[in-house]
């Protein structure tokens, strides 16, 4: 099956929540196409910023969803009981002080690998959302890069409708 990637970046302020951002929107009467998320990755692009802290921790939580999920609050970004969300990841690191500007360094090598629900097809929209917690006192803005790999699938119209209803927050 054909695969393609979505790449981009989002801006999030330390100690805040990223409002859900639509990164894919399929508009067509063809109900026989859907996409599986094969992999998802996210990492900080802004590693240097004045944090006002000497040492500390930074933790970012991320989720992919099939609807805007605007009813989801900070503590529920990674809630698996929310039907709209289907992939969850965390990036964690350390805040370090340096005379040239404070910086963050990853807690582990590489970007997070998302846990992806294999029973979800993207049939309309794909959204990304996040939340960041740090020991920072100045709360700088940071850019985060992402790459999401999708695989196109041929599906039945009834499965497409079912996935769209499930993806709009319905309890099915």
N, C-alpha and C positions, 0 to 999 in steps of 0.2 A: 504494500500500500504506500502511496506517496506521503512523504513527510515534509514538513516545513517548520521553520522556526520563527518565533516572534521575539524580537529583541528591542530593548528600549531602556529608559531610565525613569525613575520617579524621585521626587523630592520629599523628604520627611524631616521634620524637626525633632531633635532629641527630646525625649519625654513627651511625645505626642502620638496621635493616631493618624495614619494616612487614610483619608476618605477613600472609599472604593473608587477605583479608576477603571473604566472600560478600556480594554486593550484589543478586543476583537468583537466584531459584530457581523454576523452572517444574515443577510436579508435576501431571501429568495423563496419562491413558492415550492421549490424542490425539497420535498420532505425525506429524500432518500440519502442525504449526506449528513454525516456527523464526524466529529473529531475526538480522538482519544488523546489526552495529554500523556505523552511518553516520559517526559522528564521536565523538571522545572528547577531553575537555579537563580539565586539572587545574592548579590555581594555589594559591599559599600564601595562607592567610587570616591567619596570625600573622606579620606582617612585622616586628614589634618584639619583641625578646627579648634578654636579657643573654647575649652570646656569649663574653665574656672575650677577644675579639680586637679589634684596632683596624681592620684591613682584611683582607679575605679573599674567598673564593669559596664558594658553595654550589651543589651540583649534586644534583638528585634524578632518579632513574630510576624509571619506572613501567611496569607491564605489566598487560594484561587477560588473563584465562585462563578456560578452561572447566572447570577443576578446581582444587582448593586449591593445587596446585603446591608443597606443603610440602617436597618433596625439592629444590627449587630453592634454591641458596645465593645469597649476596649478589652475587657476580660473574656470576651467570647470570640475573638478573632480566630482562634483555633478550635472552636467547639464542634466536635464531629456530629452532634445531634442536629445541627443546622443544615437542612437539605441543600441550601444554595452553595455551601462550601464543600469542596471535594479534594483539596490538596493543601497540605500544611507544612511549613518549614520554619526553622529558627536559625538566625545567624547571631553568634555571640562572640564577644571580644573583650579586650581590656583597654581602658583609657590610660594613657601614659603621658607624663609631663616631659616636655623637652624645651630647651631655650629657643628653638626655631619654630615652636608652635606645638600645641598638644596633638597627640595622634592616637589612633586606635590600631590595635593589632589583633588578628583573629585568635580565638581560643583554640582552634584546631585548624589544620591545613585545609585550604580550599573553601568553596562555597557550600551552603547547606544543600542537601539532597531532600527534596520534598517527599513526604508520604502521600501517595496519590491513590484515591479510591478507583479501582479498576472498573467499577460498575457505573461510571459516569461518562456520558457523551456530551460534548459541547455541540449543541444544535442551533444556538442563537447567539449568545453573548458570552464573553470571558472577561472576568473582572479580577483585579489584584487589590489586596488591601493589606495593611500592616499596622504595627504598633511598636514603639521603641521606648525602652526604659534604660536610663543611665544614672550614674552618680554625678552627672554634669550639673553645674549651677547656672550656666549661660545658655544652654539649649540651642546650639548651632543647627543650621540647616545642613542636611547631608543628602547627596545624591546616591542612589542605589541603582546598580545595573541589574537587568534580568534577561534571561533567555528561557523561553518555553518552547519545547519541541512537541508538535502536534502530528498525529497520523490520521489521514483521512480514511473514513470507513463508510462502506455502503450499508445502510440500515433500512429497516422497514418504516413506512410512514407511521404506523402505530407506535413503534419504539421511539420515533422522533417526537411525537406528541407527548408520550409518557415522560420522556426526558425533559421536555420543555416545561411541563406541569411540575414535575419534581424540582426542576431547577429554578422555579419561581417561588420557592419557599413552601410548597404544599407538603403536607405530611402524608406521603404515600408509601 
